[in-house]
Amino acid sequence: MSISSISSSTSTTSTSSTSSSSSSLDTDKFLSLLVEQLKNQDPLNPTDTSEIMSQMVSFASYQQTAESNDSLSTISTNLNSIASALDISV
């Protein structure tokens, strides 16, 4: 396998991660992208371990924020339904 084919695979993986970031990114997609990134890295210049850890921490933070948003949305919906049942304007 030549270096140019590795480079093209890596750029394809980068493009995939950019297009996926605009949509909802779940844990399975993130882990599959991470595995692909590790598979297609340049053997002569491997990805730094701290960069991988940084990506994992960033994703964990994103996932926690998304879960908090979902919980707050549920709470808001419940409060609105309680307020309308009690005939209170919010």
N, CA, C and O atoms as a printed pandas DataFrame, in Angstrom:
     atom_number atom_name residue_name chain_id  residue_number  x_coord  y_coord  z_coord
0              1         N          MET        A               1    0.861   -1.177    0.000
1              2        CA          MET        A               1    0.000    0.000    0.000
2              3         C          MET        A               1    0.897    1.227    0.000
3              4         O          MET        A               1    1.839    1.320    0.787
4              5         N          SER        A               2    0.608    2.134   -0.859
5              6        CA          SER        A               2    1.445    3.329   -0.951
6              7         C          SER        A               2    0.983    4.398    0.021
7              8         O          SER        A               2   -0.141    4.355    0.519
8              9         N          ILE        A               3    1.850    5.347    0.283
9             10        CA          ILE        A               3    1.541    6.449    1.197
10            11         C          ILE        A               3    0.393    7.287    0.651
11            12         O          ILE        A               3   -0.434    7.770    1.425
12            13         N          SER        A               4    0.324    7.467   -0.658
13            14        CA          SER        A               4   -0.752    8.290   -1.229
14            15         C          SER        A               4   -2.118    7.667   -0.984
15            16         O          SER        A               4   -3.089    8.393   -0.773
16            17         N          SER        A               5   -2.219    6.332   -1.008
17            18        CA          SER        A               5   -3.513    5.705   -0.733
18            19         C          SER        A               5   -3.894    5.873    0.726
19            20         O          SER        A               5   -5.075    6.005    1.047
20            21         N          ILE        A               6   -2.911    5.871    1.613
21            22        CA          ILE        A               6   -3.198    6.107    3.028
22            23         C          ILE        A               6   -3.667    7.536    3.220
23            24         O          ILE        A               6   -4.609    7.783    3.973
24            25         N          SER        A               7   -3.027    8.473    2.552
25            26        CA          SER        A               7   -3.418    9.878    2.663
26            27         C          SER        A               7   -4.822   10.099    2.150
27            28         O          SER        A               7   -5.594   10.845    2.753
28            29         N          SER        A               8   -5.169    9.453    1.031
29            30        CA          SER        A               8   -6.519    9.639    0.501
30            31         C          SER        A               8   -7.556    9.027    1.424
31            32         O          SER        A               8   -8.652    9.570    1.564
32            33         N          SER        A               9   -7.231    7.906    2.055
33            34        CA          SER        A               9   -8.159    7.299    3.011
34            35         C          SER        A               9   -8.356    8.190    4.215
35            36         O          SER        A               9   -9.469    8.318    4.727
36            37         N          THR        A              10   -7.281    8.805    4.669
37            38        CA          THR        A              10   -7.369    9.691    5.817
38            39         C          THR        A              10   -8.199   10.920    5.491
39            40         O          THR        A              10   -8.989   11.368    6.322
40            41         N          SER        A              11   -8.037   11.468    4.302
41            42        CA          SER        A              11   -8.829   12.639    3.941
42            43         C          SER        A              11  -10.296   12.278    3.787
43            44         O          SER        A              11  -11.163   13.103    4.075
44            45         N          THR        A              12  -10.594   11.062    3.339
45            46        CA          THR        A              12  -11.976   10.622    3.249
46            47         C          THR        A              12  -12.592   10.511    4.634
47            48         O          THR        A              12  -13.747   10.887    4.835
48            49         N          THR        A              13  -11.831   10.000    5.584
49            50        CA          THR        A              13  -12.318    9.892    6.956
50            51         C          THR        A              13  -12.568   11.267    7.541
51            52         O          THR        A              13  -13.560   11.468    8.242
52            53         N          SER        A              14  -11.692   12.211    7.267
53            54        CA          SER        A              14  -11.875   13.573    7.765
54            55         C          SER        A              14  -13.127   14.201    7.192
55            56         O          SER        A              14  -13.860   14.888    7.903
56            57         N          THR        A              15  -13.381   13.972    5.914
57            58        CA          THR        A              15  -14.583   14.507    5.288
58            59         C          THR        A              15  -15.829   13.896    5.910
59            60         O          THR        A              15  -16.826   14.589    6.113
60            61         N          SER        A              16  -15.781   12.608    6.211
61            62        CA          SER        A              16  -16.922   11.942    6.832
62            63         C          SER        A              16  -17.227   12.535    8.190
63            64         O          SER        A              16  -18.391   12.742    8.533
64            65         N          SER        A              17  -16.184   12.812    8.969
65            66        CA          SER        A              17  -16.421   13.352   10.298
66            67         C          SER        A              17  -16.977   14.762   10.216
67            68         O          SER        A              17  -17.787   15.146   11.060
68            69         N          THR        A              18  -16.568   15.542    9.229
69            70        CA          THR        A              18  -17.092   16.887    9.078
70            71         C          THR        A              18  -18.554   16.863    8.683
71            72         O          THR        A              18  -19.350   17.638    9.215
72            73         N          SER        A              19  -18.925   15.981    7.754
73            74        CA          SER        A              19  -20.323   15.926    7.339
74            75         C          SER        A              19  -21.207   15.355    8.440
75            76         O          SER        A              19  -22.376   15.726    8.546
76            77         N          SER        A              20  -20.665   14.459    9.260
77            78        CA          SER        A              20  -21.447   13.882   10.345
78            79         C          SER        A              20  -21.673   14.866   11.475
79            80         O          SER        A              20  -22.653   14.752   12.210
80            81         N          SER        A              21  -20.773   15.837   11.622
81            82        CA          SER        A              21  -20.909   16.766   12.735
82            83         C          SER        A              21  -22.137   17.657   12.576
83            84         O          SER        A              21  -22.642   18.188   13.565
84            85         N          SER        A              22  -22.622   17.829   11.348
85            86        CA          SER        A              22  -23.813   18.648   11.159
86            87         C          SER        A              22  -25.076   17.905   11.581
87            88         O          SER        A              22  -26.085   18.534   11.899
88            89         N          SER        A              23  -25.031   16.576   11.587
89            90        CA          SER        A              23  -26.176   15.796   12.043
90            91         C          SER        A              23  -25.902   15.293   13.450
91            92         O          SER        A              23  -24.839   15.536   14.021
92            93         N          SER        A              24  -26.869   14.598   13.985
93            94        CA          SER        A              24  -26.715   14.058   15.338
94            95         C          SER        A              24  -25.640   12.980   15.336
95            96         O          SER        A              24  -25.674   12.061   14.518
96            97         N          LEU        A              25  -24.693   13.094   16.248
97            98        CA          LEU        A              25  -23.599   12.137   16.322
98            99         C          LEU        A              25  -23.760   11.319   17.592
99           100         O          LEU        A              25  -23.627   11.839   18.699
100          101         N          ASP        A              26  -24.048   10.025   17.422
101          102        CA          ASP        A              26  -24.196    9.188   18.609
102          103         C          ASP        A              26  -22.896    8.460   18.912
103          104         O          ASP        A              26  -21.920    8.577   18.171
104          105         N          THR        A              27  -22.892    7.724   19.984
105          106        CA          THR        A              27  -21.678    7.056   20.460
106          107         C          THR        A              27  -21.137    6.065   19.446
107          108         O          THR        A              27  -19.927    6.006   19.225
108          109         N          ASP        A              28  -22.018    5.284   18.823
109          110        CA          ASP        A              28  -21.563    4.290   17.855
110          111         C          ASP        A              28  -20.883    4.938   16.662
111          112         O          ASP        A              28  -19.846    4.457   16.206
112          113         N          LYS        A              29  -21.456    6.028   16.146
113          114        CA          LYS        A              29  -20.844    6.720   15.015
114          115         C          LYS        A              29  -19.498    7.302   15.401
115          116         O          LYS        A              29  -18.536    7.216   14.638
116          117         N          PHE        A              30  -19.428    7.899   16.590
117          118        CA          PHE        A              30  -18.170    8.486   17.039
118          119         C          PHE        A              30  -17.084    7.423   17.160
119          120         O          PHE        A              30  -15.962    7.617   16.694
120          121         N          LEU        A              31  -17.422    6.305   17.787
121          122        CA          LEU        A              31  -16.427    5.245   17.956
122          123         C          LEU        A              31  -16.004    4.645   16.618
123          124         O          LEU        A              31  -14.833    4.314   16.435
124          125         N          SER        A              32  -16.936    4.502   15.687
125          126        CA          SER        A              32  -16.554    3.961   14.375
126          127         C          SER        A              32  -15.652    4.944   13.625
127          128         O          SER        A              32  -14.726    4.527   12.929
128          129         N          LEU        A              33  -15.918    6.248   13.762
129          130        CA          LEU        A              33  -15.029    7.237   13.150
130          131         C          LEU        A              33  -13.643    7.206   13.795
131          132         O          LEU        A              33  -12.631    7.326   13.104
132          133         N          LEU        A              34  -13.598    7.046   15.102
133          134        CA          LEU        A              34  -12.324    6.981   15.808
134          135         C          LEU        A              34  -11.525    5.755   15.369
135          136         O          LEU        A              34  -10.318    5.851   15.145
136          137         N          VAL        A              35  -12.186    4.611   15.247
137          138        CA          VAL        A              35  -11.514    3.391   14.798
138          139         C          VAL        A              35  -11.005    3.558   13.378
139          140         O          VAL        A              35   -9.883    3.153   13.075
140          141         N          GLU        A              36  -11.809    4.148   12.502
141          142        CA          GLU        A              36  -11.367    4.385   11.119
142          143         C          GLU        A              36  -10.170    5.331   11.080
143          144         O          GLU        A              36   -9.245    5.141   10.290
144          145         N          GLN        A              37  -10.193    6.338   11.928
145          146        CA          GLN        A              37   -9.071    7.273   11.987
146          147         C          GLN        A              37   -7.794    6.538   12.401
147          148         O          GLN        A              37   -6.726    6.771   11.835
148          149         N          LEU        A              38   -7.912    5.652   13.388
149          150        CA          LEU        A              38   -6.742    4.906   13.838
150          151         C          LEU        A              38   -6.264    3.905   12.788
151          152         O          LEU        A              38   -5.061    3.706   12.622
152          153         N          LYS        A              39   -7.205    3.273   12.077
153          154        CA          LYS        A              39   -6.835    2.318   11.029
154          155         C          LYS        A              39   -6.113    2.997    9.885
155          156         O          LYS        A              39   -5.172    2.439    9.322
156          157         N          ASN        A              40   -6.547    4.202    9.536
157          158        CA          ASN        A              40   -6.042    4.872    8.342
158          159         C          ASN        A              40   -4.966    5.917    8.617
159          160         O          ASN        A              40   -4.629    6.712    7.740
160          161         N          GLN        A              41   -4.431    5.914    9.825
161          162        CA          GLN        A              41   -3.398    6.900   10.111
162          163         C          GLN        A              41   -2.092    6.543    9.416
163          164         O          GLN        A              41   -1.854    5.387    9.064
164          165         N          ASP        A              42   -1.272    7.529    9.231
165          166        CA          ASP        A              42    0.030    7.356    8.602
166          167         C          ASP        A              42    0.944    6.604    9.576
167          168         O          ASP        A              42    1.193    7.095   10.677
168          169         N          PRO        A              43    1.447    5.426    9.197
169          170        CA          PRO        A              43    2.296    4.661   10.115
170          171         C          PRO        A              43    3.593    5.392   10.478
171          172         O          PRO        A              43    4.164    5.149   11.541
172          173         N          LEU        A              44    4.054    6.279    9.604
173          174        CA          LEU        A              44    5.285    7.007    9.875
174          175         C          LEU        A              44    5.058    8.227   10.760
175          176         O          LEU        A              44    6.003    8.790   11.311
176          177         N          ASN        A              45    3.789    8.631   10.891
177          178        CA          ASN        A              45    3.453    9.793   11.707
178          179         C          ASN        A              45    2.117    9.520   12.409
179          180         O          ASN        A              45    1.100   10.113   12.051
180          181         N          PRO        A              46    2.114    8.624   13.410
181          182        CA          PRO        A              46    0.845    8.247   14.046
182          183         C          PRO        A              46    0.220    9.398   14.832
183          184         O          PRO        A              46    0.899   10.344   15.232
184          185         N          THR        A              47   -1.067    9.291   15.038
185          186        CA          THR        A              47   -1.802   10.292   15.795
186          187         C          THR        A              47   -1.327   10.297   17.238
187          188         O          THR        A              47   -1.118    9.243   17.838
188          189         N          ASP        A              48   -1.160   11.487   17.786
189          190        CA          ASP        A              48   -0.716   11.639   19.163
190          191         C          ASP        A              48   -1.806   11.156   20.118
191          192         O          ASP        A              48   -2.987   11.432   19.905
192          193         N          THR        A              49   -1.418   10.448   21.156
193          194        CA          THR        A              49   -2.360    9.904   22.128
194          195         C          THR        A              49   -3.155   11.008   22.812
195          196         O          THR        A              49   -4.345   10.841   23.076
196          197         N          SER        A              50   -2.516   12.124   23.098
197          198        CA          SER        A              50   -3.225   13.225   23.762
198          199         C          SER        A              50   -4.306   13.811   22.856
199          200         O          SER        A              50   -5.337   14.276   23.343
200          201         N          GLU        A              51   -4.077   13.792   21.546
201          202        CA          GLU        A              51   -5.100   14.276   20.606
202          203         C          GLU        A              51   -6.319   13.355   20.612
203          204         O          GLU        A              51   -7.455   13.826   20.571
204          205         N          ILE        A              52   -6.088   12.059   20.662
205          206        CA          ILE        A              52   -7.190   11.095   20.713
206          207         C          ILE        A              52   -7.980   11.273   22.001
207          208         O          ILE        A              52   -9.211   11.278   21.985
208          209         N          MET        A              53   -7.270   11.420   23.118
209          210        CA          MET        A              53   -7.947   11.627   24.403
210          211         C          MET        A              53   -8.741   12.922   24.389
211          212         O          MET        A              53   -9.845   12.982   24.931
212          213         N          SER        A              54   -8.193   13.949   23.777
213          214        CA          SER        A              54   -8.899   15.227   23.672
214          215         C          SER        A              54  -10.194   15.069   22.883
215          216         O          SER        A              54  -11.224   15.631   23.256
216          217         N          GLN        A              55  -10.145   14.305   21.795
217          218        CA          GLN        A              55  -11.345   14.056   20.997
218          219         C          GLN        A              55  -12.385   13.292   21.820
219          220         O          GLN        A              55  -13.576   13.596   21.747
220          221         N          MET        A              56  -11.950   12.316   22.592
221          222        CA          MET        A              56  -12.881   11.527   23.397
222          223         C          MET        A              56  -13.512   12.374   24.500
223          224         O          MET        A              56  -14.704   12.244   24.776
224          225         N          VAL        A              57  -12.721   13.239   25.130
225          226        CA          VAL        A              57  -13.246   14.113   26.172
226          227         C          VAL        A              57  -14.229   15.115   25.578
227          228         O          VAL        A              57  -15.269   15.399   26.173
228          229         N          SER        A              58  -13.901   15.648   24.409
229          230        CA          SER        A              58  -14.810   16.584   23.747
230          231         C          SER        A              58  -16.130   15.927   23.407
231          232         O          SER        A              58  -17.190   16.527   23.589
232          233         N          PHE        A              59  -16.078   14.691   22.910
233          234        CA          PHE        A              59  -17.311   13.994   22.585
234          235         C          PHE        A              59  -18.123   13.700   23.838
235          236         O          PHE        A              59  -19.346   13.837   23.830
236          237         N          ALA        A              60  -17.449   13.297   24.920
237          238        CA          ALA        A              60  -18.161   13.017   26.170
238          239         C          ALA        A              60  -18.870   14.277   26.671
239          240         O          ALA        A              60  -20.001   14.212   27.152
240          241         N          SER        A              61  -18.202   15.407   26.553
241          242        CA          SER        A              61  -18.797   16.683   26.962
242          243         C          SER        A              61  -20.003   17.021   26.081
243          244         O          SER        A              61  -21.043   17.454   26.576
244          245         N          TYR        A              62  -19.848   16.817   24.769
245          246        CA          TYR        A              62  -20.951   17.063   23.831
246          247         C          TYR        A              62  -22.142   16.165   24.165
247          248         O          TYR        A              62  -23.285   16.619   24.190
248          249         N          GLN        A              63  -21.864   14.897   24.420
249          250        CA          GLN        A              63  -22.935   13.940   24.706
250          251         C          GLN        A              63  -23.658   14.304   26.001
251          252         O          GLN        A              63  -24.882   14.203   26.081
252          253         N          GLN        A              64  -22.910   14.723   27.006
253          254        CA          GLN        A              64  -23.513   15.107   28.279
254          255         C          GLN        A              64  -24.387   16.350   28.107
255          256         O          GLN        A              64  -25.467   16.435   28.693
256          257         N          THR        A              65  -23.928   17.303   27.314
257          258        CA          THR        A              65  -24.716   18.506   27.046
258          259         C          THR        A              65  -25.998   18.166   26.290
259          260         O          THR        A              65  -27.061   18.710   26.588
260          261         N          ALA        A              66  -25.895   17.275   25.322
261          262        CA          ALA        A              66  -27.079   16.866   24.560
262          263         C          ALA        A              66  -28.097   16.170   25.459
263          264         O          ALA        A              66  -29.299   16.397   25.326
264          265         N          GLU        A              67  -27.622   15.322   26.374
265          266        CA          GLU        A              67  -28.528   14.646   27.305
266          267         C          GLU        A              67  -29.183   15.647   28.253
267          268         O          GLU        A              67  -30.360   15.506   28.584
268          269         N          SER        A              68  -28.434   16.651   28.690
269          270        CA          SER        A              68  -28.994   17.701   29.556
270          271         C          SER        A              68  -30.070   18.488   28.817
271          272         O          SER        A              68  -31.110   18.813   29.390
272          273         N          ASN        A              69  -29.823   18.792   27.552
273          274        CA          ASN        A              69  -30.819   19.507   26.742
274          275         C          ASN        A              69  -32.097   18.691   26.600
275          276         O          ASN        A              69  -33.198   19.237   26.684
276          277         N          ASP        A              70  -31.954   17.387   26.386
277          278        CA          ASP        A              70  -33.132   16.522   26.280
278          279         C          ASP        A              70  -33.919   16.505   27.589
279          280         O          ASP        A              70  -35.149   16.557   27.585
280          281         N          SER        A              71  -33.199   16.433   28.703
281          282        CA          SER        A              71  -33.869   16.425   30.014
282          283         C          SER        A              71  -34.590   17.748   30.270
283          284         O          SER        A              71  -35.722   17.762   30.754
284          285         N          LEU        A              72  -33.936   18.843   29.948
285          286        CA          LEU        A              72  -34.569   20.153   30.141
286          287         C          LEU        A              72  -35.786   20.324   29.242
287          288         O          LEU        A              72  -36.772   20.942   29.645
288          289         N          SER        A              73  -35.727   19.795   28.056
289          290        CA          SER        A              73  -36.868   19.859   27.150
290          291         C          SER        A              73  -38.048   19.069   27.713
291          292         O          SER        A              73  -39.192   19.520   27.643
292          293         N          THR        A              74  -37.772   17.901   28.267
293          294        CA          THR        A              74  -38.816   17.081   28.884
294          295         C          THR        A              74  -39.432   17.797   30.082
295          296         O          THR        A              74  -40.652   17.807   30.243
296          297         N          ILE        A              75  -38.591   18.394   30.918
297          298        CA          ILE        A              75  -39.078   19.139   32.082
298          299         C          ILE        A              75  -39.951   20.305   31.638
299          300         O          ILE        A              75  -41.003   20.556   32.225
300          301         N          SER        A              76  -39.516   21.016   30.605
301          302        CA          SER        A              76  -40.291   22.152   30.097
302          303         C          SER        A              76  -41.657   21.704   29.583
303          304         O          SER        A              76  -42.667   22.355   29.850
304          305         N          THR        A              77  -41.688   20.611   28.859
305          306        CA          THR        A              77  -42.948   20.083   28.341
306          307         C          THR        A              77  -43.879   19.698   29.489
307          308         O          THR        A              77  -45.074   19.989   29.456
308          309         N          ASN        A              78  -43.318   19.043   30.501
309          310        CA          ASN        A              78  -44.130   18.641   31.658
310          311         C          ASN        A              78  -44.669   19.855   32.414
311          312         O          ASN        A              78  -45.832   19.875   32.817
312          313         N          LEU        A              79  -43.823   20.862   32.602
313          314        CA          LEU        A              79  -44.283   22.072   33.287
314          315         C          LEU        A              79  -45.367   22.802   32.494
315          316         O          LEU        A              79  -46.325   23.314   33.074
316          317         N          ASN        A              80  -45.220   22.848   31.192
317          318        CA          ASN        A              80  -46.245   23.485   30.355
318          319         C          ASN        A              80  -47.570   22.729   30.428
319          320         O          ASN        A              80  -48.634   23.348   30.467
320          321         N          SER        A              81  -47.514   21.398   30.446
321          322        CA          SER        A              81  -48.767   20.636   30.528
322          323         C          SER        A              81  -49.407   20.784   31.905
323          324         O          SER        A              81  -50.633   20.828   32.012
324          325         N          ILE        A              82  -48.600   20.861   32.953
325          326        CA          ILE        A              82  -49.145   21.093   34.295
326          327         C          ILE        A              82  -49.768   22.488   34.374
327          328         O          ILE        A              82  -50.849   22.660   34.937
328          329         N          ALA        A              83  -49.082   23.478   33.807
329          330        CA          ALA        A              83  -49.597   24.845   33.838
330          331         C          ALA        A              83  -50.911   24.953   33.077
331          332         O          ALA        A              83  -51.829   25.640   33.523
332          333         N          SER        A              84  -51.010   24.278   31.928
333          334        CA          SER        A              84  -52.286   24.357   31.191
334          335         C          SER        A              84  -53.386   23.572   31.905
335          336         O          SER        A              84  -54.556   23.941   31.812
336          337         N          ALA        A              85  -53.036   22.495   32.617
337          338        CA          ALA        A              85  -54.042   21.749   33.379
338          339         C          ALA        A              85  -54.559   22.577   34.533
339          340         O          ALA        A              85  -55.730   22.463   34.895
340          341         N          LEU        A              86  -53.721   23.400   35.116
341          342        CA          LEU        A              86  -54.127   24.274   36.219
342          343         C          LEU        A              86  -54.646   25.619   35.729
343          344         O          LEU        A              86  -55.029   26.480   36.521
344          345         N          ASP        A              87  -54.651   25.786   34.392
345          346        CA          ASP        A              87  -55.120   27.020   33.752
346          347         C          ASP        A              87  -54.288   28.230   34.196
347          348         O          ASP        A              87  -54.818   29.295   34.514
348          349         N          ILE        A              88  -52.971   28.027   34.206
349          350        CA          ILE        A              88  -52.018   29.085   34.557
350          351         C          ILE        A              88  -51.249   29.446   33.294
351          352         O          ILE        A              88  -50.791   28.562   32.570
352          353         N          SER        A              89  -51.106   30.747   33.026
353          354        CA          SER        A              89  -50.326   31.146   31.868
354          355         C          SER        A              89  -48.852   31.243   32.273
355          356         O          SER        A              89  -48.509   31.734   33.349
356          357         N          VAL        A              90  -48.012   30.766   31.389
357          358        CA          VAL        A              90  -46.574   30.753   31.675
358          359         C          VAL        A              90  -45.879   31.814   30.852
359          360         O          VAL        A              90  -44.661   31.969   30.946
